[in-house]
């Protein structure tokens, strides 16, 4: 059975999830934080309260969801090897707590026909156990070989383009050759990121870094440059994954302030953009 465009609007079951201090600490070191980031990487530093990186939202509760239907399960069947992560957005309604019992519910919000591929957009709402909104995540996936049903091609063209001027901030962060081995412990065990033979099947000469690990590094840079690491001031991040990153690559985040509380950004390895169409909102 091919993809089912009628799945747009489908919602999954409300499921319970949870996370704790250790999960947040593990995520922090997985995205390269360390001794310069004690509020994120320790829970017992004198005079320092643990806080959580905003991009932790993309892994919060990983592996803990109670049984139930996912909206993504309604889109039809396809070859998962043909799926790549296209874009990711996180909207924070309040700082993410260090420990939480929460609920999550996902929804298929769009499905676009690109001819030789399909794009599926999903959104998940996460709330505290008593119903207070915590954060919303929105992601798109690109599935090769699944287009051609005559549907809407979806939006195209430039989005969140940087101005021609020099960036207001430029931050370079070094990933480790073993970065994926730490990041995977936050939930994504895809062998593409650790198994050379599996990576070769995907056309790579060695395993690539998780896109959401690059996203986390990027979020760290944005939080530092725009919010002075104050998580209460960080409200939204979005971006498109444009090229793979290899563990050990240096990531350069360039940020342009475009209006009060808003900036656009790119993340690059050398001259190659690896995240583009980036937008961040803050206060």
VENMO-V505591 format. One record per run of one state. SS is the DSSP state (hx for helix, st for strand, lp for the rest). FROM is the first residue (numbers start at 1). TO is the last residue. If there is no record, write none. Layout:
SS,FROM,TO
SS,FROM,TO
//
This chain:
lp,1,2
st,3,3
lp,4,4
hx,5,7
lp,8,10
st,11,11
lp,12,14
st,15,19
lp,20,20
hx,21,30
lp,31,37
hx,38,41
lp,42,53
hx,54,58
lp,59,70
hx,71,74
lp,75,75
st,76,76
lp,77,79
hx,80,82
st,83,92
lp,93,99
st,100,113
lp,114,116
st,117,128
lp,129,132
st,133,144
lp,145,168
st,169,174
lp,175,178
hx,179,186
lp,187,190
hx,191,193
lp,194,195
hx,196,201
lp,202,207
st,208,208
lp,209,210
hx,211,227
lp,228,230
hx,231,233
st,234,241
lp,242,245
st,246,246
lp,247,249
st,250,259
lp,260,261
st,262,269
lp,270,271
st,272,282
lp,283,283
//
